[in-house]
Amino acid sequence: MADQVLADTRGYTSREWNSFIYVIYETERFRSESQWRQFLRECAVESNATIVVMSGHPVDRAARKRAQPNKRL
């Protein structure tokens, strides 16, 4: 996965753009967002690039509802 991100970052370089945002959609946690940012810096990706990590875990609404305490009005 990291190789794919680096391949993408090498293709997007331009002096005309102020910043780059890379979005990673993870179905399972691979790295934290801070680890991804550090990885970009270690691989000499431009400082005007940042990364956003989104989790793809589905929400089990029934389980969440069962875990919430009963509220009395």
C-alpha positions as CSV (number, residue, x, y, z in Angstrom):
1,M,0.0,0.0,0.0
2,A,2.8,2.4,0.9
3,D,4.4,1.8,-2.5
4,Q,1.2,2.8,-4.2
5,V,0.9,6.0,-2.3
6,L,4.5,6.9,-3.2
7,A,3.9,6.2,-6.8
8,D,0.9,8.6,-6.8
9,T,2.9,11.3,-5.0
10,R,5.6,11.2,-7.7
11,G,3.0,11.8,-10.4
12,Y,1.5,14.9,-8.8
13,T,4.1,17.6,-8.8
14,S,3.5,21.2,-10.0
15,R,4.7,24.6,-9.1
16,E,1.3,25.9,-10.1
17,W,-0.6,24.2,-7.2
18,N,-0.3,25.4,-3.6
19,S,-1.0,22.1,-1.9
20,F,-1.8,18.5,-2.4
21,I,-4.1,16.4,-0.3
22,Y,-3.9,12.6,-0.5
23,V,-6.8,10.7,0.8
24,I,-6.4,7.1,1.9
25,Y,-9.4,4.9,2.4
26,E,-8.6,2.0,4.7
27,T,-10.9,-0.9,5.3
28,E,-8.6,-2.1,8.0
29,R,-6.1,0.1,9.9
30,F,-2.7,0.0,8.2
31,R,-1.1,3.1,9.7
32,S,-2.4,6.0,11.7
33,E,-2.7,9.4,10.0
34,S,0.4,10.7,11.9
35,Q,2.4,7.7,10.8
36,W,1.3,8.3,7.2
37,R,2.4,12.0,7.5
38,Q,5.8,10.9,8.9
39,F,6.2,8.4,6.0
40,L,5.6,11.1,3.4
41,R,8.3,13.3,5.0
42,E,10.8,10.5,5.3
43,C,10.2,9.8,1.6
44,A,10.9,13.4,0.6
45,V,7.4,14.2,-0.5
46,E,6.9,18.0,-0.9
47,S,6.1,19.8,2.3
48,N,2.9,21.2,0.7
49,A,1.4,17.8,0.7
50,T,-0.8,16.3,3.5
51,I,-2.7,13.1,4.0
52,V,-6.1,12.2,5.3
53,V,-7.0,8.7,6.4
54,M,-10.5,7.5,6.3
55,S,-11.7,4.3,8.0
56,G,-13.9,1.9,6.1
57,H,-15.3,-0.1,9.0
58,P,-19.0,-0.4,8.6
59,V,-21.1,0.9,11.5
60,D,-23.2,-1.8,13.2
61,R,-26.1,0.4,14.2
62,A,-27.9,-2.3,16.2
63,A,-24.7,-3.0,18.3
64,R,-24.2,0.7,18.9
65,K,-27.7,1.1,20.1
66,R,-27.5,-1.8,22.5
67,A,-24.2,-0.4,23.9
68,Q,-25.8,3.0,24.7
69,P,-27.3,3.4,28.2
70,N,-31.1,3.8,28.4
71,K,-32.1,7.5,28.6
72,R,-35.0,8.4,30.7
73,L,-36.9,11.6,29.9
